C-alpha cells in the first residue's frame, strides 16, 4: 500500500485485528503509533513505495535449559515482543535501517563470506541471502525501516528475531511463502553459525519462527522434530514474567562455554560426542571412574542434561492435557536442577554477587504453594529469571521484585500464537 492508504488503514482501525493477533491483545494504541511512526520514517527514507509491514517475535525458553547443544529436547515459546519492519521491494540491494543501529547496504549479487563482517547485522543478512540461494530459493532486494522492542541480554533472542524477520520478508516477497517456519529457522541458524560466526543451536530461531509453544527434539540435527503446542496460555490464569536482575554478562563467555565442554567430557567417557544416548544409569554406575577423567561438576551437569531433556516430554504432555499443576511443577524442577546441578545461576568467580539466586529466592517466598513457578531463564550466570505468576499475585510479585532490582525490572509478556508474519 502507498503511504497515504496504509496510514488511513491503520488510523481507521482496519489493522487492529492483525495487531491484536500478534500482540495477544496488548497495547493496541501504542503499537498503532509505533507502526505509524515507522511508516513516516520509511516514507522519508525511501519515498512513496508499495509498503508492507512484517513482524518477527522474540522467544522465551520454557524448558530444556542447556539441552540443545547435547541434541536433547527443548520447550520454547514465541512472545509478544517483536521486531517490526515497514518494507518495500528493491532490485539489487537490501537496505535495512534499524532505529539506533547503522547497517550497511548488502548487494544481493555479492554473497561471499567475509570474516571482517563476523558478529555484525550485515553478516546475518548476507548469510540468509546466501542460504536462500544455496537452497534453490529466489532472492531479491528490499528496503525497510525497522524497530525492535525485543529486550537485549534477557534471553529473548533479539538476534534470532532479526534473522527470522529478514527470512520472512524474503519468503513473502520472492517465494510465495512456500518455505516452512522450520526451514526459516534452519536458514537463520546457518547465517548465524557460518556468516556471523556464532556456533548457536537451533532453539532461538525455532522459537521465533514457529509461534506459540514449540517442542523441539534435536536428535537429528538436520531434521529436528518440531511440534507446535497450541496451548491457550492467555486463559490459564497465569502471567509470564521475566525479571531483569541487572547482572552483568561481561566476561562470562568462558563460563558459558564450560557447560557444553564439561557435558561432552562425560559423553566422551562413553565414546559419544554428546550426551544424547547416555542414560542416568550409565552415569551413576560409572561415576567412580568418570571422576578420574573429568570433574565432579561435569558429572552433575551431565545428570542435569539427562533429567532436563526427559522433563520436556512431561511438560509438553502437561500442556496438551491442560494439566497446569504438573506443568508448573516441571518448571520448578527445571529451576532446581539448573541451580544445583548445571550450576548456572551465579558465577563461581563472582560469588558475592548473586542477583539470580536472590530473585529466585524471593520468588519462591512469594509463590511457593500458590500455583506459581520460577526458574533461571536462558543461559544463566547473570541476566533474567522467569516466573509464572497467578493473576491474583501479579501486583504483589512485580512490585516486590521491582523494589529490589529497580523500577521496570519485571516484564510481563504473553505467548504469541505465530512466528514471522506479514500484517498487510
Secondary structure as UniProt FT lines:
FT   HELIX           3..11
FT   TURN            12..15
FT   HELIX           16..23
FT   TURN            24..25
FT   HELIX           28..46
FT   STRAND          52..63
FT   TURN            65..66
FT   HELIX           68..70
FT   STRAND          73..90
FT   STRAND          93..98
FT   TURN            99..100
FT   STRAND          106..107
FT   TURN            108..109
FT   HELIX           115..117
FT   TURN            118..119
FT   HELIX           121..134
FT   TURN            135..136
FT   STRAND          141..148
FT   TURN            152..153
FT   HELIX           158..175
FT   TURN            176..177
FT   HELIX           181..190
FT   HELIX           191..195
FT   HELIX           203..210
FT   STRAND          213..217
FT   TURN            222..223
FT   STRAND          225..229
FT   HELIX           233..235
FT   TURN            236..237
FT   STRAND          238..244
FT   TURN            250..251
FT   HELIX           253..269
FT   TURN            270..271
FT   TURN            276..277
FT   HELIX           280..285
FT   HELIX           287..290
FT   TURN            291..293
FT   HELIX           296..320
FT   TURN            321..322
FT   HELIX           324..337
FT   HELIX           338..342
FT   HELIX           348..350
FT   TURN            351..352
FT   HELIX           355..367
FT   TURN            368..371
FT   STRAND          373..376
FT   TURN            378..379
FT   STRAND          384..390
FT   HELIX           391..393
FT   HELIX           394..405
FT   TURN            407..408
FT   STRAND          410..413
FT   STRAND          421..422
//
